[in-house]
């Protein structure tokens, strides 16, 4: 699994993001590039802002790191 706290993995991830274009096709699923990037940023928004409501007890249990 990638670890964004290591320089190598961060650079690799940034390179992949930079290679995306509006017409990039997903390897699986149906999201557009904009939807994919928005989906990935929600996690950071949940941690660092109050933009999204906090998960309830059931969701906390589901999201708990195993």
BADO-872457 format. One record per residue (C-alpha): residue in one letter; x, y, z. Coordinates in steps of 0.5 Angstrom, whole numbers, padded with zeros to 4 digits, always signed. Example, Ala and Ser with C-alpha at 12.3 -4.5 7.8 and 13.67 -1.06 7.14 Angstrom:
2
<r code="a" east="+0025" north="-0009" up="+0016"/>
<r code="s" east="+0027" north="-0002" up="+0014"/>
***
This chain:
66
<r code="x" east="+0000" north="+0000" up="+0000"/>
<r code="x" east="+0002" north="+0007" up="-0002"/>
<r code="x" east="+0004" north="+0012" up="+0004"/>
<r code="x" east="+0004" north="+0019" up="+0002"/>
<r code="x" east="+0008" north="+0021" up="+0008"/>
<r code="x" east="+0014" north="+0018" up="+0004"/>
<r code="x" east="+0018" north="+0022" up="-0001"/>
<r code="x" east="+0018" north="+0017" up="-0006"/>
<r code="x" east="+0010" north="+0015" up="-0006"/>
<r code="x" east="+0008" north="+0022" up="-0006"/>
<r code="x" east="+0012" north="+0024" up="-0012"/>
<r code="x" east="+0009" north="+0018" up="-0015"/>
<r code="x" east="+0002" north="+0020" up="-0014"/>
<r code="x" east="+0004" north="+0027" up="-0016"/>
<r code="x" east="+0006" north="+0025" up="-0022"/>
<r code="x" east="+0000" north="+0020" up="-0024"/>
<r code="x" east="-0004" north="+0026" up="-0022"/>
<r code="x" east="-0001" north="+0031" up="-0027"/>
<r code="x" east="-0001" north="+0026" up="-0032"/>
<r code="x" east="-0009" north="+0026" up="-0032"/>
<r code="x" east="-0013" north="+0030" up="-0037"/>
<r code="x" east="-0020" north="+0032" up="-0038"/>
<r code="x" east="-0021" north="+0026" up="-0043"/>
<r code="x" east="-0017" north="+0021" up="-0039"/>
<r code="x" east="-0021" north="+0014" up="-0038"/>
<r code="x" east="-0022" north="+0011" up="-0032"/>
<r code="x" east="-0018" north="+0004" up="-0031"/>
<r code="x" east="-0025" north="+0001" up="-0028"/>
<r code="x" east="-0031" north="+0005" up="-0025"/>
<r code="x" east="-0035" north="+0011" up="-0029"/>
<r code="x" east="-0032" north="+0017" up="-0025"/>
<r code="x" east="-0029" north="+0023" up="-0029"/>
<r code="x" east="-0023" north="+0026" up="-0028"/>
<r code="x" east="-0026" north="+0031" up="-0024"/>
<r code="x" east="-0030" north="+0027" up="-0020"/>
<r code="x" east="-0024" north="+0022" up="-0018"/>
<r code="x" east="-0020" north="+0028" up="-0016"/>
<r code="x" east="-0026" north="+0031" up="-0012"/>
<r code="x" east="-0027" north="+0024" up="-0009"/>
<r code="x" east="-0020" north="+0023" up="-0006"/>
<r code="x" east="-0020" north="+0030" up="-0003"/>
<r code="x" east="-0026" north="+0029" up="+0001"/>
<r code="x" east="-0022" north="+0025" up="+0006"/>
<r code="x" east="-0017" north="+0031" up="+0007"/>
<r code="x" east="-0023" north="+0036" up="+0008"/>
<r code="x" east="-0026" north="+0032" up="+0013"/>
<r code="x" east="-0020" north="+0032" up="+0017"/>
<r code="x" east="-0018" north="+0039" up="+0016"/>
<r code="x" east="-0025" north="+0043" up="+0015"/>
<r code="x" east="-0032" north="+0043" up="+0018"/>
<r code="x" east="-0034" north="+0043" up="+0011"/>
<r code="x" east="-0037" north="+0035" up="+0012"/>
<r code="x" east="-0041" north="+0033" up="+0018"/>
<r code="x" east="-0038" north="+0028" up="+0022"/>
<r code="x" east="-0040" north="+0021" up="+0021"/>
<r code="x" east="-0044" north="+0018" up="+0026"/>
<r code="x" east="-0043" north="+0012" up="+0031"/>
<r code="x" east="-0044" north="+0007" up="+0026"/>
<r code="x" east="-0040" north="+0010" up="+0020"/>
<r code="x" east="-0034" north="+0011" up="+0025"/>
<r code="x" east="-0034" north="+0003" up="+0026"/>
<r code="x" east="-0034" north="+0002" up="+0019"/>
<r code="x" east="-0029" north="+0007" up="+0017"/>
<r code="x" east="-0025" north="+0005" up="+0023"/>
<r code="x" east="-0018" north="+0003" up="+0021"/>
<r code="x" east="-0017" north="-0005" up="+0022"/>
***
